[in-house]
Amino acid sequence: MSVKIALEKLELWKKSIVENGIKSFDSFLKMLETKQDYVVNYVENHLSNAVTEGCNNLIRAIRRISFGMTNFQNLRWRVLAVQCVVH
């Protein structure tokens, strides 16, 4: 899909939301106006930050499991060990 077509479809969707008076999307539409360049970047390059978000979720899960671990180095080694197994 080209960037032009993607932007046209996005504008049509935004217009339909506003015309139908769906207020629950107001904050999302406002954010979309400021981040539209990132949407275009994804359409052009098919890149996202999904891998980074996955790593962040993994680290959060390890932190929850390791509650009470006071030594940061031990936590760091545990995160690195789990990431090596995942990748």
Gaussian input, Z-matrix of N, CA and C with variables (Angstrom, degrees):
# hf/3-21g

backbone

0 1
 N
 C     1     B1
 C     2     B2     1     A1
 N     3     B3     2     A2     1     D1
 C     4     B4     3     A3     2     D2
 C     5     B5     4     A4     3     D3
 N     6     B6     5     A5     4     D4
 C     7     B7     6     A6     5     D5
 C     8     B8     7     A7     6     D6
 N     9     B9     8     A8     7     D7
 C    10    B10     9     A9     8     D8
 C    11    B11    10    A10     9     D9
 N    12    B12    11    A11    10    D10
 C    13    B13    12    A12    11    D11
 C    14    B14    13    A13    12    D12
 N    15    B15    14    A14    13    D13
 C    16    B16    15    A15    14    D14
 C    17    B17    16    A16    15    D15
 N    18    B18    17    A17    16    D16
 C    19    B19    18    A18    17    D17
 C    20    B20    19    A19    18    D18
 N    21    B21    20    A20    19    D19
 C    22    B22    21    A21    20    D20
 C    23    B23    22    A22    21    D21
 N    24    B24    23    A23    22    D22
 C    25    B25    24    A24    23    D23
 C    26    B26    25    A25    24    D24
 N    27    B27    26    A26    25    D25
 C    28    B28    27    A27    26    D26
 C    29    B29    28    A28    27    D27
 N    30    B30    29    A29    28    D28
 C    31    B31    30    A30    29    D29
 C    32    B32    31    A31    30    D30
 N    33    B33    32    A32    31    D31
 C    34    B34    33    A33    32    D32
 C    35    B35    34    A34    33    D33
 N    36    B36    35    A35    34    D34
 C    37    B37    36    A36    35    D35
 C    38    B38    37    A37    36    D36
 N    39    B39    38    A38    37    D37
 C    40    B40    39    A39    38    D38
 C    41    B41    40    A40    39    D39
 N    42    B42    41    A41    40    D40
 C    43    B43    42    A42    41    D41
 C    44    B44    43    A43    42    D42
 N    45    B45    44    A44    43    D43
 C    46    B46    45    A45    44    D44
 C    47    B47    46    A46    45    D45
 N    48    B48    47    A47    46    D46
 C    49    B49    48    A48    47    D47
 C    50    B50    49    A49    48    D48
 N    51    B51    50    A50    49    D49
 C    52    B52    51    A51    50    D50
 C    53    B53    52    A52    51    D51
 N    54    B54    53    A53    52    D52
 C    55    B55    54    A54    53    D53
 C    56    B56    55    A55    54    D54
 N    57    B57    56    A56    55    D55
 C    58    B58    57    A57    56    D56
 C    59    B59    58    A58    57    D57
 N    60    B60    59    A59    58    D58
 C    61    B61    60    A60    59    D59
 C    62    B62    61    A61    60    D60
 N    63    B63    62    A62    61    D61
 C    64    B64    63    A63    62    D62
 C    65    B65    64    A64    63    D63
 N    66    B66    65    A65    64    D64
 C    67    B67    66    A66    65    D65
 C    68    B68    67    A67    66    D66
 N    69    B69    68    A68    67    D67
 C    70    B70    69    A69    68    D68
 C    71    B71    70    A70    69    D69
 N    72    B72    71    A71    70    D70
 C    73    B73    72    A72    71    D71
 C    74    B74    73    A73    72    D72
 N    75    B75    74    A74    73    D73
 C    76    B76    75    A75    74    D74
 C    77    B77    76    A76    75    D75
 N    78    B78    77    A77    76    D76
 C    79    B79    78    A78    77    D77
 C    80    B80    79    A79    78    D78
 N    81    B81    80    A80    79    D79
 C    82    B82    81    A81    80    D80
 C    83    B83    82    A82    81    D81
 N    84    B84    83    A83    82    D82
 C    85    B85    84    A84    83    D83
 C    86    B86    85    A85    84    D84
 N    87    B87    86    A86    85    D85
 C    88    B88    87    A87    86    D86
 C    89    B89    88    A88    87    D87
 N    90    B90    89    A89    88    D88
 C    91    B91    90    A90    89    D89
 C    92    B92    91    A91    90    D90
 N    93    B93    92    A92    91    D91
 C    94    B94    93    A93    92    D92
 C    95    B95    94    A94    93    D93
 N    96    B96    95    A95    94    D94
 C    97    B97    96    A96    95    D95
 C    98    B98    97    A97    96    D96
 N    99    B99    98    A98    97    D97
 C   100   B100    99    A99    98    D98
 C   101   B101   100   A100    99    D99
 N   102   B102   101   A101   100   D100
 C   103   B103   102   A102   101   D101
 C   104   B104   103   A103   102   D102
 N   105   B105   104   A104   103   D103
 C   106   B106   105   A105   104   D104
 C   107   B107   106   A106   105   D105
 N   108   B108   107   A107   106   D106
 C   109   B109   108   A108   107   D107
 C   110   B110   109   A109   108   D108
 N   111   B111   110   A110   109   D109
 C   112   B112   111   A111   110   D110
 C   113   B113   112   A112   111   D111
 N   114   B114   113   A113   112   D112
 C   115   B115   114   A114   113   D113
 C   116   B116   115   A115   114   D114
 N   117   B117   116   A116   115   D115
 C   118   B118   117   A117   116   D116
 C   119   B119   118   A118   117   D117
 N   120   B120   119   A119   118   D118
 C   121   B121   120   A120   119   D119
 C   122   B122   121   A121   120   D120
 N   123   B123   122   A122   121   D121
 C   124   B124   123   A123   122   D122
 C   125   B125   124   A124   123   D123
 N   126   B126   125   A125   124   D124
 C   127   B127   126   A126   125   D125
 C   128   B128   127   A127   126   D126
 N   129   B129   128   A128   127   D127
 C   130   B130   129   A129   128   D128
 C   131   B131   130   A130   129   D129
 N   132   B132   131   A131   130   D130
 C   133   B133   132   A132   131   D131
 C   134   B134   133   A133   132   D132
 N   135   B135   134   A134   133   D133
 C   136   B136   135   A135   134   D134
 C   137   B137   136   A136   135   D135
 N   138   B138   137   A137   136   D136
 C   139   B139   138   A138   137   D137
 C   140   B140   139   A139   138   D138
 N   141   B141   140   A140   139   D139
 C   142   B142   141   A141   140   D140
 C   143   B143   142   A142   141   D141
 N   144   B144   143   A143   142   D142
 C   145   B145   144   A144   143   D143
 C   146   B146   145   A145   144   D144
 N   147   B147   146   A146   145   D145
 C   148   B148   147   A147   146   D146
 C   149   B149   148   A148   147   D147
 N   150   B150   149   A149   148   D148
 C   151   B151   150   A150   149   D149
 C   152   B152   151   A151   150   D150
 N   153   B153   152   A152   151   D151
 C   154   B154   153   A153   152   D152
 C   155   B155   154   A154   153   D153
 N   156   B156   155   A155   154   D154
 C   157   B157   156   A156   155   D155
 C   158   B158   157   A157   156   D156
 N   159   B159   158   A158   157   D157
 C   160   B160   159   A159   158   D158
 C   161   B161   160   A160   159   D159
 N   162   B162   161   A161   160   D160
 C   163   B163   162   A162   161   D161
 C   164   B164   163   A163   162   D162
 N   165   B165   164   A164   163   D163
 C   166   B166   165   A165   164   D164
 C   167   B167   166   A166   165   D165
 N   168   B168   167   A167   166   D166
 C   169   B169   168   A168   167   D167
 C   170   B170   169   A169   168   D168
 N   171   B171   170   A170   169   D169
 C   172   B172   171   A171   170   D170
 C   173   B173   172   A172   171   D171
 N   174   B174   173   A173   172   D172
 C   175   B175   174   A174   173   D173
 C   176   B176   175   A175   174   D174
 N   177   B177   176   A176   175   D175
 C   178   B178   177   A177   176   D176
 C   179   B179   178   A178   177   D177
 N   180   B180   179   A179   178   D178
 C   181   B181   180   A180   179   D179
 C   182   B182   181   A181   180   D180
 N   183   B183   182   A182   181   D181
 C   184   B184   183   A183   182   D182
 C   185   B185   184   A184   183   D183
 N   186   B186   185   A185   184   D184
 C   187   B187   186   A186   185   D185
 C   188   B188   187   A187   186   D186
 N   189   B189   188   A188   187   D187
 C   190   B190   189   A189   188   D188
 C   191   B191   190   A190   189   D189
 N   192   B192   191   A191   190   D190
 C   193   B193   192   A192   191   D191
 C   194   B194   193   A193   192   D192
 N   195   B195   194   A194   193   D193
 C   196   B196   195   A195   194   D194
 C   197   B197   196   A196   195   D195
 N   198   B198   197   A197   196   D196
 C   199   B199   198   A198   197   D197
 C   200   B200   199   A199   198   D198
 N   201   B201   200   A200   199   D199
 C   202   B202   201   A201   200   D200
 C   203   B203   202   A202   201   D201
 N   204   B204   203   A203   202   D202
 C   205   B205   204   A204   203   D203
 C   206   B206   205   A205   204   D204
 N   207   B207   206   A206   205   D205
 C   208   B208   207   A207   206   D206
 C   209   B209   208   A208   207   D207
 N   210   B210   209   A209   208   D208
 C   211   B211   210   A210   209   D209
 C   212   B212   211   A211   210   D210
 N   213   B213   212   A212   211   D211
 C   214   B214   213   A213   212   D212
 C   215   B215   214   A214   213   D213
 N   216   B216   215   A215   214   D214
 C   217   B217   216   A216   215   D215
 C   218   B218   217   A217   216   D216
 N   219   B219   218   A218   217   D217
 C   220   B220   219   A219   218   D218
 C   221   B221   220   A220   219   D219
 N   222   B222   221   A221   220   D220
 C   223   B223   222   A222   221   D221
 C   224   B224   223   A223   222   D222
 N   225   B225   224   A224   223   D223
 C   226   B226   225   A225   224   D224
 C   227   B227   226   A226   225   D225
 N   228   B228   227   A227   226   D226
 C   229   B229   228   A228   227   D227
 C   230   B230   229   A229   228   D228
 N   231   B231   230   A230   229   D229
 C   232   B232   231   A231   230   D230
 C   233   B233   232   A232   231   D231
 N   234   B234   233   A233   232   D232
 C   235   B235   234   A234   233   D233
 C   236   B236   235   A235   234   D234
 N   237   B237   236   A236   235   D235
 C   238   B238   237   A237   236   D236
 C   239   B239   238   A238   237   D237
 N   240   B240   239   A239   238   D238
 C   241   B241   240   A240   239   D239
 C   242   B242   241   A241   240   D240
 N   243   B243   242   A242   241   D241
 C   244   B244   243   A243   242   D242
 C   245   B245   244   A244   243   D243
 N   246   B246   245   A245   244   D244
 C   247   B247   246   A246   245   D245
 C   248   B248   247   A247   246   D246
 N   249   B249   248   A248   247   D247
 C   250   B250   249   A249   248   D248
 C   251   B251   250   A250   249   D249
 N   252   B252   251   A251   250   D250
 C   253   B253   252   A252   251   D251
 C   254   B254   253   A253   252   D252
 N   255   B255   254   A254   253   D253
 C   256   B256   255   A255   254   D254
 C   257   B257   256   A256   255   D255
 N   258   B258   257   A257   256   D256
 C   259   B259   258   A258   257   D257
 C   260   B260   259   A259   258   D258

   B1=1.4527
   B2=1.5255
   B3=1.3014
   B4=1.4601
   B5=1.5322
   B6=1.3034
   B7=1.4603
   B8=1.5249
   B9=1.3066
   B10=1.4705
   B11=1.5252
   B12=1.3256
   B13=1.4638
   B14=1.5292
   B15=1.3395
   B16=1.4636
   B17=1.5270
   B18=1.3214
   B19=1.4638
   B20=1.5277
   B21=1.3277
   B22=1.4675
   B23=1.5305
   B24=1.3268
   B25=1.4633
   B26=1.5259
   B27=1.3268
   B28=1.4521
   B29=1.5285
   B30=1.3260
   B31=1.4659
   B32=1.5288
   B33=1.3292
   B34=1.4655
   B35=1.5263
   B36=1.3320
   B37=1.4593
   B38=1.5244
   B39=1.3473
   B40=1.4601
   B41=1.5272
   B42=1.3227
   B43=1.4608
   B44=1.5365
   B45=1.3332
   B46=1.4698
   B47=1.5305
   B48=1.3215
   B49=1.4658
   B50=1.5279
   B51=1.3219
   B52=1.4692
   B53=1.5317
   B54=1.3423
   B55=1.4628
   B56=1.5201
   B57=1.3220
   B58=1.4606
   B59=1.5265
   B60=1.3224
   B61=1.4551
   B62=1.5231
   B63=1.3175
   B64=1.4601
   B65=1.5270
   B66=1.3019
   B67=1.4614
   B68=1.5249
   B69=1.3220
   B70=1.4633
   B71=1.5298
   B72=1.3283
   B73=1.4583
   B74=1.5297
   B75=1.3337
   B76=1.4643
   B77=1.5223
   B78=1.3280
   B79=1.4644
   B80=1.5299
   B81=1.3340
   B82=1.4610
   B83=1.5288
   B84=1.3238
   B85=1.4692
   B86=1.5214
   B87=1.3287
   B88=1.4643
   B89=1.5299
   B90=1.3369
   B91=1.4571
   B92=1.5228
   B93=1.3210
   B94=1.4608
   B95=1.5234
   B96=1.3169
   B97=1.4652
   B98=1.5327
   B99=1.3386
   B100=1.4570
   B101=1.5252
   B102=1.3308
   B103=1.4686
   B104=1.5309
   B105=1.2945
   B106=1.4564
   B107=1.5345
   B108=1.3183
   B109=1.4664
   B110=1.5223
   B111=1.3431
   B112=1.4596
   B113=1.5305
   B114=1.3097
   B115=1.4699
   B116=1.5164
   B117=1.3105
   B118=1.4600
   B119=1.5253
   B120=1.3111
   B121=1.4621
   B122=1.5244
   B123=1.3357
   B124=1.4617
   B125=1.5230
   B126=1.3157
   B127=1.4646
   B128=1.5238
   B129=1.3284
   B130=1.4672
   B131=1.5206
   B132=1.3368
   B133=1.4628
   B134=1.5203
   B135=1.3275
   B136=1.4682
   B137=1.5268
   B138=1.3198
   B139=1.4597
   B140=1.5220
   B141=1.3112
   B142=1.4613
   B143=1.5199
   B144=1.3109
   B145=1.4561
   B146=1.5209
   B147=1.3240
   B148=1.4660
   B149=1.5219
   B150=1.3240
   B151=1.4599
   B152=1.5261
   B153=1.3185
   B154=1.4595
   B155=1.5253
   B156=1.3161
   B157=1.4604
   B158=1.5185
   B159=1.3277
   B160=1.4557
   B161=1.5159
   B162=1.3254
   B163=1.4741
   B164=1.5294
   B165=1.3273
   B166=1.4610
   B167=1.5282
   B168=1.3353
   B169=1.4585
   B170=1.5253
   B171=1.3250
   B172=1.4600
   B173=1.5341
   B174=1.3170
   B175=1.4719
   B176=1.5248
   B177=1.3273
   B178=1.4623
   B179=1.5295
   B180=1.3310
   B181=1.4685
   B182=1.5278
   B183=1.3180
   B184=1.4695
   B185=1.5212
   B186=1.3198
   B187=1.4765
   B188=1.5194
   B189=1.3547
   B190=1.4659
   B191=1.5241
   B192=1.3285
   B193=1.4615
   B194=1.5211
   B195=1.3212
   B196=1.4658
   B197=1.5189
   B198=1.3058
   B199=1.4592
   B200=1.5241
   B201=1.2973
   B202=1.4432
   B203=1.5204
   B204=1.3260
   B205=1.4623
   B206=1.5314
   B207=1.3080
   B208=1.4637
   B209=1.5178
   B210=1.3070
   B211=1.4552
   B212=1.5324
   B213=1.3277
   B214=1.4638
   B215=1.5229
   B216=1.3236
   B217=1.4691
   B218=1.5280
   B219=1.3364
   B220=1.4645
   B221=1.5288
   B222=1.3302
   B223=1.4664
   B224=1.5249
   B225=1.3094
   B226=1.4765
   B227=1.5188
   B228=1.3286
   B229=1.4671
   B230=1.5275
   B231=1.3154
   B232=1.4652
   B233=1.5275
   B234=1.3289
   B235=1.4685
   B236=1.5305
   B237=1.3279
   B238=1.4662
   B239=1.5147
   B240=1.3072
   B241=1.4605
   B242=1.5286
   B243=1.3204
   B244=1.4619
   B245=1.5174
   B246=1.3288
   B247=1.4638
   B248=1.5102
   B249=1.3316
   B250=1.4600
   B251=1.5157
   B252=1.3097
   B253=1.4602
   B254=1.5203
   B255=1.3297
   B256=1.4672
   B257=1.5102
   B258=1.3335
   B259=1.4563
   B260=1.4799
   A1=108.09
   A2=115.93
   A3=119.93
   A4=109.79
   A5=114.75
   A6=120.94
   A7=110.40
   A8=116.24
   A9=120.32
   A10=110.94
   A11=116.71
   A12=120.52
   A13=110.38
   A14=116.52
   A15=120.28
   A16=111.02
   A17=116.84
   A18=119.90
   A19=111.65
   A20=117.08
   A21=120.43
   A22=110.86
   A23=116.68
   A24=120.46
   A25=111.25
   A26=116.31
   A27=120.68
   A28=110.68
   A29=116.69
   A30=120.61
   A31=111.09
   A32=117.31
   A33=120.12
   A34=111.04
   A35=116.20
   A36=120.11
   A37=110.60
   A38=116.60
   A39=120.43
   A40=110.44
   A41=116.45
   A42=120.81
   A43=110.46
   A44=116.81
   A45=119.71
   A46=111.11
   A47=117.37
   A48=120.51
   A49=109.96
   A50=115.91
   A51=120.31
   A52=110.09
   A53=117.40
   A54=121.10
   A55=112.08
   A56=117.10
   A57=120.51
   A58=112.67
   A59=116.81
   A60=121.14
   A61=113.92
   A62=116.97
   A63=120.62
   A64=107.98
   A65=116.68
   A66=122.23
   A67=113.05
   A68=117.68
   A69=119.20
   A70=112.51
   A71=117.53
   A72=121.51
   A73=112.90
   A74=118.69
   A75=120.94
   A76=113.17
   A77=117.37
   A78=119.10
   A79=110.97
   A80=117.20
   A81=120.06
   A82=110.87
   A83=117.18
   A84=120.41
   A85=111.29
   A86=116.11
   A87=120.05
   A88=110.15
   A89=116.77
   A90=121.27
   A91=110.56
   A92=116.71
   A93=121.16
   A94=111.65
   A95=116.38
   A96=119.80
   A97=111.07
   A98=116.97
   A99=119.74
   A100=112.52
   A101=117.68
   A102=121.39
   A103=113.23
   A104=117.43
   A105=121.30
   A106=112.05
   A107=117.48
   A108=120.38
   A109=111.25
   A110=117.04
   A111=120.52
   A112=110.88
   A113=116.62
   A114=120.53
   A115=109.42
   A116=116.54
   A117=121.27
   A118=110.14
   A119=117.21
   A120=121.23
   A121=110.68
   A122=117.33
   A123=119.61
   A124=110.58
   A125=117.13
   A126=120.22
   A127=110.20
   A128=117.45
   A129=120.49
   A130=112.55
   A131=117.68
   A132=121.20
   A133=115.19
   A134=118.06
   A135=123.07
   A136=111.80
   A137=115.88
   A138=121.69
   A139=109.10
   A140=115.22
   A141=119.93
   A142=108.69
   A143=115.85
   A144=120.22
   A145=111.04
   A146=117.69
   A147=122.10
   A148=112.09
   A149=117.91
   A150=120.47
   A151=110.26
   A152=116.36
   A153=120.58
   A154=111.04
   A155=116.89
   A156=120.54
   A157=110.79
   A158=117.52
   A159=120.85
   A160=111.71
   A161=116.78
   A162=120.75
   A163=110.78
   A164=116.97
   A165=120.05
   A166=110.95
   A167=117.68
   A168=120.76
   A169=111.18
   A170=116.97
   A171=121.27
   A172=110.55
   A173=116.30
   A174=120.56
   A175=110.62
   A176=117.58
   A177=120.19
   A178=111.46
   A179=116.08
   A180=119.80
   A181=110.37
   A182=117.08
   A183=120.57
   A184=110.28
   A185=117.12
   A186=120.14
   A187=110.87
   A188=116.95
   A189=119.49
   A190=110.85
   A191=115.93
   A192=120.33
   A193=110.56
   A194=116.94
   A195=122.23
   A196=112.10
   A197=117.84
   A198=120.80
   A199=109.98
   A200=116.93
   A201=121.98
   A202=113.25
   A203=117.01
   A204=119.73
   A205=107.38
   A206=116.73
   A207=119.92
   A208=113.09
   A209=117.66
   A210=120.76
   A211=109.26
   A212=116.46
   A213=120.59
   A214=111.86
   A215=118.26
   A216=120.95
   A217=110.97
   A218=117.41
   A219=119.86
   A220=110.98
   A221=115.71
   A222=119.79
   A223=110.09
   A224=116.65
   A225=121.36
   A226=110.96
   A227=117.34
   A228=120.56
   A229=111.43
   A230=116.16
   A231=119.36
   A232=110.91
   A233=116.94
   A234=121.09
   A235=109.91
   A236=117.16
   A237=119.98
   A238=111.71
   A239=117.94
   A240=121.10
   A241=111.10
   A242=116.50
   A243=119.95
   A244=110.43
   A245=118.16
   A246=120.01
   A247=111.42
   A248=117.83
   A249=120.19
   A250=110.51
   A251=117.90
   A252=121.41
   A253=110.53
   A254=117.45
   A255=121.63
   A256=111.06
   A257=117.82
   A258=120.16
   A259=107.52
   D1=137.66
   D2=-179.61
   D3=-82.29
   D4=161.48
   D5=-179.91
   D6=-62.97
   D7=-41.07
   D8=-178.66
   D9=-61.18
   D10=-45.40
   D11=-179.94
   D12=-65.70
   D13=-41.73
   D14=179.44
   D15=-61.19
   D16=-43.72
   D17=179.26
   D18=-66.41
   D19=-37.83
   D20=177.33
   D21=-63.03
   D22=-44.27
   D23=179.40
   D24=-65.74
   D25=-38.67
   D26=178.12
   D27=-63.81
   D28=-42.35
   D29=178.52
   D30=-65.01
   D31=-39.71
   D32=177.33
   D33=-62.72
   D34=-41.63
   D35=179.46
   D36=-64.39
   D37=-44.87
   D38=179.70
   D39=-62.24
   D40=-40.52
   D41=-179.82
   D42=-63.84
   D43=-41.08
   D44=-179.96
   D45=-66.34
   D46=-35.35
   D47=178.14
   D48=-64.76
   D49=-45.36
   D50=-178.78
   D51=-66.65
   D52=-43.85
   D53=-178.88
   D54=-63.21
   D55=-36.08
   D56=-179.95
   D57=-81.39
   D58=-5.10
   D59=175.47
   D60=70.20
   D61=30.57
   D62=179.88
   D63=-81.29
   D64=104.45
   D65=-174.15
   D66=-80.22
   D67=-18.86
   D68=-176.84
   D69=-68.47
   D70=-15.11
   D71=179.12
   D72=-95.42
   D73=2.33
   D74=-175.26
   D75=-56.95
   D76=-48.82
   D77=-178.47
   D78=-68.19
   D79=-34.99
   D80=177.78
   D81=-66.17
   D82=-43.00
   D83=179.03
   D84=-63.99
   D85=-37.70
   D86=178.17
   D87=-64.18
   D88=-43.46
   D89=178.28
   D90=-65.68
   D91=-37.88
   D92=-179.20
   D93=-63.45
   D94=-34.48
   D95=177.24
   D96=-61.32
   D97=-38.89
   D98=-177.66
   D99=-82.13
   D100=-23.47
   D101=-175.50
   D102=-109.24
   D103=16.18
   D104=-175.80
   D105=-61.59
   D106=-30.61
   D107=178.04
   D108=-61.55
   D109=-35.20
   D110=179.83
   D111=-69.98
   D112=-34.92
   D113=176.29
   D114=-64.28
   D115=-44.17
   D116=178.01
   D117=-62.57
   D118=-40.38
   D119=178.40
   D120=-60.04
   D121=-41.07
   D122=178.76
   D123=-64.98
   D124=-41.96
   D125=-179.44
   D126=-63.39
   D127=-39.40
   D128=-179.09
   D129=-73.26
   D130=-44.35
   D131=-169.14
   D132=-111.77
   D133=-10.02
   D134=-178.31
   D135=55.05
   D136=41.47
   D137=177.48
   D138=-113.57
   D139=142.96
   D140=175.01
   D141=-142.48
   D142=175.26
   D143=179.35
   D144=-100.97
   D145=28.52
   D146=-177.49
   D147=-61.51
   D148=-39.26
   D149=-179.64
   D150=-64.61
   D151=-43.24
   D152=178.47
   D153=-62.38
   D154=-44.14
   D155=179.01
   D156=-63.93
   D157=-37.60
   D158=177.19
   D159=-63.12
   D160=-42.51
   D161=177.12
   D162=-63.95
   D163=-41.29
   D164=178.56
   D165=-62.28
   D166=-41.85
   D167=178.32
   D168=-64.55
   D169=-38.91
   D170=177.63
   D171=-62.11
   D172=-44.86
   D173=179.05
   D174=-63.04
   D175=-41.58
   D176=178.17
   D177=-62.46
   D178=-40.49
   D179=179.10
   D180=-64.26
   D181=-42.15
   D182=178.65
   D183=-64.42
   D184=-39.67
   D185=178.46
   D186=-63.02
   D187=-38.72
   D188=178.54
   D189=-66.00
   D190=-43.52
   D191=179.44
   D192=-64.87
   D193=-36.05
   D194=-174.78
   D195=-93.35
   D196=26.38
   D197=-177.97
   D198=-56.11
   D199=129.97
   D200=179.90
   D201=98.54
   D202=-7.72
   D203=178.53
   D204=-72.55
   D205=117.83
   D206=-173.75
   D207=-93.67
   D208=-17.61
   D209=-177.17
   D210=-93.54
   D211=114.23
   D212=-178.08
   D213=-61.24
   D214=-37.65
   D215=-178.44
   D216=-61.88
   D217=-39.05
   D218=177.49
   D219=-63.43
   D220=-42.19
   D221=177.17
   D222=-63.40
   D223=-42.92
   D224=178.99
   D225=-59.95
   D226=-45.68
   D227=179.63
   D228=-63.82
   D229=-37.43
   D230=178.96
   D231=-65.18
   D232=-43.91
   D233=178.34
   D234=-61.63
   D235=-45.85
   D236=-179.74
   D237=-64.23
   D238=-37.85
   D239=179.75
   D240=-65.85
   D241=-42.53
   D242=-179.61
   D243=-68.69
   D244=-39.10
   D245=179.19
   D246=-64.51
   D247=-35.42
   D248=178.45
   D249=-65.01
   D250=-35.95
   D251=179.14
   D252=-71.64
   D253=-39.18
   D254=-178.40
   D255=-68.51
   D256=-42.03
   D257=-177.11
   D258=-90.09

